[in-house]
Each structure stands twice: as structure tokens, then as C-alpha cells.
Amino acid sequence: MVSWLYTSKGIILTPEQLARQNIDKQLQQAGWIVQDLKDFNPSSAPGIAVREYPTESGSADYILFVDRKPIGVIEAKKEGVTLSAVHDQTTRYSADNLKYIRKDEILPFQYESTGTETLFTDARDPSPRQREIFHFHKPETLYEWSKQEDSLRQRLLKMTSLSFEVAYNPAIPIETFDFIIIDECHRSIYNLWKQVLDYFDAFMIGLTATPDKRTFAFFHENIVSEYTLKVNDGYDVEISYYLNLLRYRDDVFSFIKMSSLALLLFA
């Protein structure tokens, strides 16, 4: 059964048409020129979204062009469709040959959208995955990303594999921070990051739900608050406790209550 929507101007739209109307609007707000295939002019703007662009396996809802080159694809679905379930369709169009224009690699910037919800994947990531975004990226952003040899996640992965010593930087002296809050401190206080934390002369407040012996040792077993929570939904469910720990160099300082912050991070 097909449902219909009457707009304020009396135009009848299907849910699919409404989704595309909302997607068109968001693309235009982000700086894209939206064109039908018959009107496609690669020189008309730096960023162009072409509707219903033909590929070897069918028509992609939108192919994104930046600086005259295909760079991304959007799979449009009506509101209510589970977007994570249609990513295979997006990746297929990304890998397809395009009609009229040659491309030598998959389109790296992949979107699924209903016009009210949008998922994005950067295929250049070491382990590409969808993530929800508020709005479409600007053409200039995708252009800059495309010129970079690696994606941000790939660069971060390379950074974590580096081995080097933290050196003094007069532009960022050791007294820069009064407090450093360390989320997930059971796994974020080691290796390179421990060197960074040891560099600063600051209170260090750790938040964790799963501390181990190394975590307690780093904070000198200075537990300043501890909680056990229960959820009532007809019956009680015991939740693992989590801790706030405080460290300031080798000294132990007075109790600092962080309950509101801890509860927020736990949620």
C-alpha cells in the first residue's frame, strides 16, 4: 500500500519523494548543486549531486561530483527504513562503473539517508563502518579529504603504532592544565598516552567501570568515589560498579566528588 502526503501547496508526494525532497534541501544547504542527469553540467559548480545516475548495476539515487570527478554516492530511502541494512547497495554503486564518465576506484564517501536520518561511511578507513551524522558534508570538505593520502582514522591508527619519547614543548608547558579527566581510564593510560599524562603537572581524574590492577596502581589506589547502581523495571538488575580515581603526581590529595559527571558518563 502506497501512502501519500499533501504538501502546503497541494502537491502529492509519496514517502520516497518526500525523502528525496528533504535530501535535496540538505544538500543545497551544504553547498551542493542538485541536478537531474539530463541537466548535468560538470562545470556549473565545484560540488554537484546528480540524481538517478546510471551505473552498471542500476541507477544510483545520487552520485556526488567534486571538481568534475565522482567522489561519493547517496542511497535514498523513505523514512522508517533501517539504513544499516542497505549499505551493501551503496557499496555496490560505489564500486560500479559509471555511464559516460570513467572512474578508476570505488567512490570513498558513502551515504544512506531518509532525509531525517543519515549514515556516512568513509571507505578509506582501515575498518570502514557506518556512523550517523547530522547533515551532509560540504563539497569542500570531501575535496580536502580526497586529497589526503589516508583517512583520519587511518592516520590515527598509524600514530598509535609509533614509538617515540614525549619531549618538552615550551608552547605547551607542563602547567598548562589544572585537571585532566581520563575517560575509560582502564585502557587509556598506557604506552604513548602514559607519557603524555606524565608530562603534565595536573590533577588526573579517571573514570572507569572495569578497573584492573594496573589502573589501581596508576592512581595509587586512591579511590575517591564508588557507586553500585540498580535499574528497576519490574525487578532489580545489578550493574557493575565504576570508580572515580584521583592522581596528582605521587601525592594523595583531598576527596573530590564527581558524582554528577560520573553518572553522566556512565549513561
N, C-alpha and C positions, 0 to 999 in steps of 0.2 A: 504494500500500500504506500503510495507516494503522498506525503504531506506537503502543504503549500503555505506560503506566507505572503500576506499582502503588505506591501510597504506603505509609507505615508503618502506616496504618490500614486497608489493604486496599482503598482506593478506586482505581478505574481511571481514569486521566487520559490524554487524548491530548496530544501536544506542544502543541497550541494551547491546551488547557485549562490545562496546566501554566504556559505563558507568562502567561496571564491571572491565574492564582493568584499568581504572583510579582509581577506588576504591581499587583494589589490590595494585596499586603502592603507594597510600597514606597510606594504612595500613602498608605496608612494611617500608615506611619511618618513621612511628611512632613506629616501633619495633615489629610489629606483623609478625608471620609466617603464610602465607596463604596456606591452604591445601585443596585438594578435600577430600570428605568423604572417598573414598577408600584408601587414603593415610594417614588418620588421625592417628596421634601418639600423645596422650596427654602429653607424657614425652619429646617431642622433643624440647620444648621451653616454657618459662614462659607464653607467650601470643600467642594463636593460633586462627586464624579466619578460620572456616571451611565452605566451600561453599556448598550450597544446602543441608543443614542438615535437615533430616526428622522430622517433628512434627506430632501430632495427626490430624492436620487440613491441612497439606501440608508441602512442603519444604521451610524453611526459606532461604533467599539468603545467609546469613552468620550468624552463631552463634559464639560468641566470648567466648573463654575459657581462664581463667587466673588461674594458679596454678592447672590445671586439672579440674576446675569447670566451668560450664556455667555461664556467668555473663552478657552477652549482646546480642543484635540482631541488624542486619542491614538489612533494606529493600532497595533494589537497584531498581532504576527506570531510564529510559532513560532521557536524558536532555530535559527539557521543561515540564516535568510532575510537577504538583503542589504538592509538597511534603507534605504540611499540610493536604492534602485530603486523604493521605494513612496511616495516623498514626494509624487508627483502625486496619489495617492489621499488623502493627508492634506490637501493644499491644496484639493482638490475639496470635501471635507466642511467645511473651514473657510469656504468661500465659499457653500455651500448654505444655503437657507432651512431652518430647523428647525421641526419639528412642535410645535405647542402654544405656542411662545414666539417672539416676534418679535426679530429682530436686524437692525441697520442696516449692519453692516460685517463684514468677514471676521474670523474668530477669530484673533487675532495669535499666540497661543502654541501651537506645533505640535510634537507629539512622535511619534516612531516608536519602538517598544520590543518586545523579545522577553522582557523580564523579567530578562535578563542583560546586555543592551546597550540603550542608549537614546540616540537622537539628538534634538536640540532645534533649532528654528528660531524666531526672533523675526521675524515677517513685517513688522514696522515698520522693520527695518533698511534702510539705503539699498540694499544688495545682499543680500537675505536668503539665508542659506546654513545648512545643517545643521552642527551641531557635537556631538561626543559629550560626554555628561555622565554623572556617576557615579550620580545619583539624581534623582528628580523634585523640582521646586521646591515650596516651601511655598505654600499659598494666599495667605498674607500678602504673600509676595514678588511674586506675579503681580498682586495687587491694587495694590501700590505702583507697580509698573512700568506698569500700565494707567492710572494717574492722571498719569503723566508725559507731557508733550506729545510727546517724542521718545524713542527707544530710546537706550541708552548709545552704541552705535556711531554713531548719527545725531548725538548731541551731540559726540562726539569729532571727527567729520567737520567740524562747524561750527567747533570750536576750531582745527583745523588751517588753516582759511581765514581766521582772524582775523589782523589786523596790529596789533601793539601792542608797546610797549617794556617790557622787564622792569625793574621798579623795585625799589629796596632794600626789604627786608622785615625789620624788626628781630626778628620772631618766628622767622625762618629766616635767620640771618646768613650771610655768605659762608663762614665757617669751619665750617659745620655738618658737612660730610663730609671725611674724610681721603682717601678714594678714591671715584671714580665709575667704574664699569665700564660701558662702552658697547658693547652687542651690535649686530651689523650696522652697525658704525660708518661704513661706506662710504655709508650713506644716512640716518643718524640724527644727524648733527652739523651740520645746516644750518638756515637760516631761524630760526623761533622757538626750536628746541631749541639752536641755537648760542648764542643769547642766554642761555638757561638755563645752559648749560655754562660760558660765560664769566663768569657771575655768581659761581660758587663758586671759592674758593681751595683747590683739591684736586688730587691726582694724578688723571689721567684715563687709564684703560686701555681701549684699543679692541680689539675682536675683529672680524675680517672675513676672508672668503675671497676677496673681489673688490675690493681697494682700487683707487682711481684716483688721478689726480694731486692732486685736492682733498683726498682722505683723507691722502695723504702730507704735504701742505702743512699741514693742521690739526695733525698730530702732529710737525711739524718734521722729517720723515723719520727719526724716532727709532724704528727697528725693534728691539725687544728680544728677540724670538724668532720663528723662522720654521720651518715644517715642510713636508715633502713626504711624503704618505702613499701606501701601496700596499695594495691588497686582493688577497689570494691566494685564488683559487677555481679552481684549475687553470691559471690564468695571471694575470699581474700587470695591474692596471688603475691607471693613473696618475691620482691625484686632485689637483685644483688646490690649490696651497699657500695657506695662510692665515697671517695675521700677528697678533701682539700688538704694539700700539704704545703708547707711554707718553708722556704730555704733562703737564707741570706748568708752567703759565703759559709763560714764554718761556725757561725754563731746561731743561737736559738733566740728568737725574739718573741714578743708577746702575742697572744692569741688574736687573730684577725678573722672575724666571722664573715663568710662569703656565701651564706645560705641562699640569698635571692639569685645570685649569679649561678651558683651550682645547680639550683633547681631548674633554671632556665636552660642551661647547657645539657642537663640530663634529659629534659623533654625533647 
